[in-house]
Amino acid sequence: MSSITELIHSIPVDPLTGAISVPIYQTSTFVQDAPGEHKGYDYSRSNNPTRAVVERVVAGLEQGAAGFAFASGLAAIDAVVKLLDAGDEIVAVDDIYGGAFRLFTRIYQKFGIKVHYVNTANAENVADAITPKTKLVWLETPTNPTLKISDIAAIAAIARRNGALLCVDNTFASPALQQPLTLGADIVLHSATKYLGGHSDLIAGIVVTKTQELGQQIKFIQNASGGILGPFDSWLVLRGLETLHLRVQRHCENALAVAEFLTGHPAVDQVFYPGLPSHKNHDLAVKQQKSGGGVVSFTLRQDTEIAAIGFVTQTALFKLAESLGGVKSLVCHPATMTHKSIPEEIRKVSGVSNSLIRLSVGIEDKADLIKDIEQALAFASDLRELSHSKSLEDSVLQSAHLL
Ligand SMILES: Cc1ncc(COP(=O)(O)O)c(C=O)c1O
């Protein structure tokens, strides 16, 4: 059976009533016949029937042994880091999601966990950074927002040889395009806020483990720390999952068309999209992912914040907002938004330059999306000619609430 059919039918019909949509068990507790004698559920932090379905379905999608749903992607990341002890080290991808960087440095560093950031696009850098203290290797591939690709199979082998776990944040690709556990990773993580949910209407996170044993450790942390996903949001993720393959296919088609349009446009400098043959990790992307994904990043020839802010405040269909992976197209300026918490020197080394713009290409008609980008690029180019005008600069910054 195709994985598309399998996904849709892995979402069960309710055995009690025959409801075709999974019921939302909006309850905190479950009545017991005698202490400890119950129908498999006692308290919704520990387990909830609606959450249990989404956990099982995503575990199946990622071909893992067990899945766990959290209140956010960051709560999911937090649960994975809690597998470590004080004194342990992490080797992480250098252009990591800003929130993960903040969690690692501002929270876990003070508990004695050290993180080394390396360019994981070269697997050798991971091998060089690993020490006997390294217990976890942390990848995002493609990365956010420069869409760098790392070789999951090669890095999994390095991690295994050194007794470290490999966790892959698979948010950008989604399991419709890439299944890291089948390539040797131990843990897969999602901000389900993005493609899994798919409609920009919830915040959620998922952890899937390759083994039941690792799953039991995450289960313990999930219950002990309590950052669980509620029943209604679990249902929203399930609802999104039903159309995951359909949406991701359309996101990818549109994103490729947008990336091709941007390539060679006179106002555009670099285009980052793994589906383009010009992308420096294209061969690996083709090997590892089914398609290029729904996110395209690019820089402007005029590499300034003012030009980028001119663009992101001028698009009409691409709404200026953090996040990605929803049906509506979004645009974001990482340097002043998602990656604001990363110091400028580190941000620039990892490729997040002042004019870098990230597009989350939605499922609208691609011709309309391209028209929108075209007019915003024209506006940003005019801005360059007028950039000596202080009042114009102020008004652009004002509209982006940066003054
Ligand atoms: C790659 C990646 N991982 C994790 C997160 C965190 O997820 P959430 O916002 O659901 O907490 C994000 C959020 O943008 C992300 O882009």
The ligand as a Gaussian input file, in Angstrom:
#p B3LYP/6-31G(d) Opt

LIG

0 1
 C       13.396000      24.007000      12.578000
 C       12.580000      24.394000      13.764000
 N       12.602000      23.621000      14.851000
 C       11.879000      23.918000      15.967000
 C       11.108000      25.059000      16.018000
 C       10.345000      25.382000      17.274000
 O        9.014000      25.043000      17.138000
 P        7.809000      25.761000      17.888000
 O        7.739000      27.160000      17.386000
 O        6.649000      24.914000      17.544000
 O        8.113000      25.740000      19.362000
 C       11.035000      25.877000      14.891000
 C       10.193000      27.089000      14.917000
 O       10.218000      27.897000      14.024000
 C       11.793000      25.545000      13.740000
 O       11.784000      26.315000      12.651000

